[in-house]
Amino acid sequence: MGRDFPLFRTTSPVPAAERAAILSEPGFGRHFTDHMATAVWTPADGWHEHRITPLEPFSLHPSAAVLHYAQEIFEGLKAYRHADGSVWLFRPEENARRFIRSAQRIALPELPEEDFLAGVEELIRADEQWVPASGGEESLYVRPFMFATEAFIGVRPAEQVMYSVIASPAGPYFPSGVSGVSLWVSSQYTRAAKGGTGTAKCGGNYAASLAAQIEAREHGCDQVMYLDETGGEGNLEESGTMNLCLVTSSGELVTPPLGTILEGVTRDTILALADDFGLTPVERSVSLDELRAGAADGSITEVFAAGTAAVVTPIVGFKGDDFDFLIGSGTPGKQTVALRNHVLDIQYGRAEDKHGWMRRVI
Ligand SMILES: Cc1ncc(COP(=O)(O)O)c(C=O)c1O
């Protein structure tokens, strides 16, 4: 059992009609539920003041360490409503453990797994009416985060830290059906280096990714494919918010090894399911040259990216400084779509949860 997060219920929730209008077209990340979870950490008292309160702005001293040195980490997971009205999380323990690993890397205090889960679950229970109805691909996106609040300008681990959870209803990632995207292979920017923060889910990684994202947009791509070297050479790493997977004509499902990439929960899920789809899971490096050659000779038949937000996004092509090529015929691959549907079926309770991945909240 995790710590209690006592509920201090809001007296001015979003009116029901307004909430219904938001839930009918939630988009992503623009609307927030009525409450938030918080807990405070200091060296003397450890984690304390756990509570669920009305959603409100934080009050931060201008010298708060997070504003200067980006001592911050976060997580992202979803709550799914099943046909019988119950509400479930998908492998939230993995997010709790990754939150601990991220905290270790950014010198933030560790939040025990059960407290992470308690904050997430109590917030969902308080804001149950914000969990979209079953039937579509809507969910309640939950965003736990931790940041250094101490008022002190000096580079050392902060001695006052806040844990918080907010939630935001999310619409289907592909409102008009699953479509594929092209990735921009950045030759100018990398995402992570050995010994850096690539495996941590820390805000700084995402700030550093924005320039590459602008570059991608300028070249007509939605997302970036990072390599482990600049200059347009090296091994494939991951996309901006998703891990990369390739399907080969010999029946392998290949994904780059852990080390400098985020240890995605969806990536791990896909590896565990590969066998059921007649694919052999393989974690190994793939160079850009190998990708180009494999796309040209047909030995790489499908490529997709895996992450919580989109589950599985078909990657139908790659563009770079001096190349622009398609994978297969440039349409979403069969295995890609089948894997995507299967993960969604487990998450929404339509397929048997053989691995015990689902955790009931309501
Ligand atoms: C950089 C990066 N890679 C991969 C992922 C996919 O991770 P997950 O499947 O846990 O959402 C994410 C999203 O969290 C991410 O931000």
The ligand as an SDF file (V2000), in Angstrom:
LIG
                    3D

 16 16  0  0  0  0  0  0  0  0999 V2000
   12.3930    9.8380  -26.1120 C   0  0  0  0  0  0  0  0  0  0  0  0
   11.3170    8.8210  -25.9560 C   0  0  0  0  0  0  0  0  0  0  0  0
   11.5190    7.5910  -26.4330 N   0  0  0  0  0  0  0  0  0  0  0  0
   10.5950    6.6190  -26.3060 C   0  0  0  0  0  0  0  0  0  0  0  0
    9.3820    6.8580  -25.6770 C   0  0  0  0  0  0  0  0  0  0  0  0
    8.3800    5.7490  -25.5450 C   0  0  0  0  0  0  0  0  0  0  0  0
    8.2760    5.3410  -24.2040 O   0  0  0  0  0  0  0  0  0  0  0  0
    6.9410    4.7060  -23.6550 P   0  0  0  0  0  0  0  0  0  0  0  0
    6.6360    3.5310  -24.5040 O   0  0  0  0  0  0  0  0  0  0  0  0
    7.2560    4.3000  -22.2540 O   0  0  0  0  0  0  0  0  0  0  0  0
    5.8920    5.7420  -23.7310 O   0  0  0  0  0  0  0  0  0  0  0  0
    9.1130    8.1320  -25.1830 C   0  0  0  0  0  0  0  0  0  0  0  0
    7.8350    8.4160  -24.5250 C   0  0  0  0  0  0  0  0  0  0  0  0
    7.7340    8.3370  -23.3400 O   0  0  0  0  0  0  0  0  0  0  0  0
   10.1020    9.1350  -25.3060 C   0  0  0  0  0  0  0  0  0  0  0  0
    9.8710   10.3680  -24.8400 O   0  0  0  0  0  0  0  0  0  0  0  0
  1  2  1  0
  2  3  1  0
  2 15  2  0
  3  4  2  0
  4  5  1  0
  5  6  1  0
  5 12  2  0
  6  7  1  0
  7  8  1  0
  8  9  2  0
  8 10  1  0
  8 11  1  0
 12 13  1  0
 12 15  1  0
 13 14  2  0
 15 16  1  0
M  END
$$$$
